[in-house]
Amino acid sequence: MKWKHPPIIKIYEALGAVADGRIEISGNTAKVYSSSRNKYYEVSYDPEKRAIMANDNGSFWKGYLGYPSIAFLMKAGIISYEPNVGDLLKGVAWKDINQKHKNDFDKALKEILSSKTEGERRLLVDFAFKIDDEIKGLNLGILGKKAKPPEGY
């Protein structure tokens, strides 16, 4: 089984998680803390099987590669990460913004990008499309059984 392709906002969320230092990697596993830092998601990766698992909501409920997995892949050097791009998303309250827009990710992303300069927006959008292509190229499988996401804010 393969992961569904993630909504593009999940790449932005992953960039923010790495920039905020919300990821702790130990070998092929990681803890990725939410933007509220009140909970964390667990990520496991098997490079030989080219498969990954995380217990975030998107992965569990929707079957797409969630931002914790993408953040792991960035931090581990499997896909690209550029600190100058990630830094543009430091401190974004993703959960609050997504909830404000009732998880309409297009509206949430529009709000986030509207707070940036034209040059910053272009940098972010171009980089997100680059990562989107890298994720497509990985064609990652689902590693093991899906685990329920942690509860809380």
C-alpha positions in Angstrom: 0.0 0.0 0.0 1.2 3.5 -0.8 0.4 6.8 0.8 -1.9 9.2 -0.9 -0.3 12.4 -2.0 -0.6 15.2 0.7 -2.3 18.5 0.4 0.4 21.1 -0.5 -0.1 22.9 2.9 1.4 19.8 4.6 4.8 20.7 3.0 4.5 24.2 4.5 3.6 22.7 7.9 6.6 20.4 7.7 8.9 23.4 6.8 7.6 25.2 9.9 8.1 22.1 12.1 11.7 21.8 11.1 12.4 25.5 11.4 10.8 25.6 14.9 13.0 22.7 16.0 9.9 20.6 16.8 11.4 17.3 15.6 13.7 14.9 17.5 15.2 12.2 15.4 16.7 9.0 16.7 17.9 6.7 13.9 14.9 5.9 11.8 12.3 7.2 14.2 11.2 10.6 15.4 9.0 12.7 17.6 7.4 15.6 15.8 5.8 18.1 18.2 2.6 20.0 17.1 2.7 23.7 16.6 1.1 24.1 20.1 3.8 21.8 21.5 1.2 20.1 23.6 1.5 16.8 21.8 3.8 14.9 19.5 3.5 12.5 16.7 5.6 9.4 16.3 7.3 8.7 12.9 9.0 5.4 11.8 10.9 5.0 8.6 12.3 1.9 6.9 14.7 3.0 4.1 15.0 -0.6 2.7 11.2 -0.9 2.3 10.9 2.7 1.2 8.0 3.0 3.7 7.1 5.4 6.5 4.4 5.6 9.2 3.2 8.5 11.4 0.3 8.8 13.8 -1.0 12.2 12.7 -4.6 12.9 11.8 -4.0 13.2 8.0 -2.2 9.9 7.8 -4.6 8.0 10.0 -8.0 9.4 8.9 -7.3 10.5 5.3 -4.5 8.2 4.2 -2.1 10.9 2.9 1.5 11.5 3.9 1.2 13.9 6.8 3.4 16.8 7.8 5.3 14.8 10.5 6.5 12.3 7.9 7.5 15.1 5.6 9.3 16.9 8.4 11.2 13.7 9.2 12.2 13.3 5.5 13.4 16.8 5.4 15.4 16.6 8.7 16.9 13.3 7.7 18.1 14.7 4.4 15.9 12.4 2.3 14.1 15.3 0.7 15.3 18.9 0.5 15.2 21.5 3.2 16.5 25.0 3.1 16.7 26.9 6.4 16.1 30.3 4.7 12.8 29.0 3.4 11.8 27.2 6.6 12.6 30.3 8.7 9.8 32.1 6.8 7.3 29.8 8.6 8.8 29.9 12.1 6.2 30.3 14.8 3.1 29.8 12.7 0.2 28.5 14.8 -0.9 25.9 12.2 -3.6 24.3 14.4 -5.2 27.6 15.2 -5.2 28.8 11.5 -6.5 25.4 10.2 -9.3 25.4 12.8 -10.2 29.0 12.0 -10.7 28.0 8.4 -12.5 24.7 9.4 -9.6 22.7 7.9 -10.1 24.4 4.5 -6.4 24.1 3.7 -6.5 26.4 0.7 -8.0 29.2 2.8 -5.5 28.6 5.6 -2.5 28.6 3.2 -3.8 31.8 1.6 -3.9 33.5 5.0 -0.4 32.4 5.8 1.0 33.5 2.4 -0.8 36.8 2.5 1.3 37.8 5.5 4.5 37.4 3.5 6.1 39.8 1.0 5.8 39.0 -2.7 9.4 37.7 -2.8 8.9 35.5 0.3 5.7 34.1 -1.2 7.5 33.2 -4.5 10.3 31.6 -2.5 7.9 29.5 -0.5 5.6 28.5 -3.4 8.6 27.5 -5.6 10.2 25.5 -2.8 6.9 23.8 -1.9 6.4 22.7 -5.6 10.0 21.3 -5.6 9.3 19.3 -2.5 6.0 18.1 -3.9 7.8 16.7 -6.9 10.4 15.0 -4.6 7.6 13.4 -2.5 6.0 12.1 -5.7 9.4 10.6 -6.7 9.8 8.7 -3.4 6.5 6.8 -3.9 6.5 5.8 -0.2 4.7 2.8 1.1 2.8 2.5 4.4 5.0 1.0 7.1 3.0 -1.3 9.3 -0.4 -0.7 10.9 -1.8 2.8 11.2 -1.8 4.1 14.8 -4.4 6.5 16.2 -3.3 10.1 16.6 -2.6 11.5 20.1 -5.5 13.5 21.6 -5.3 17.0 22.8 -4.6 20.4 21.4 
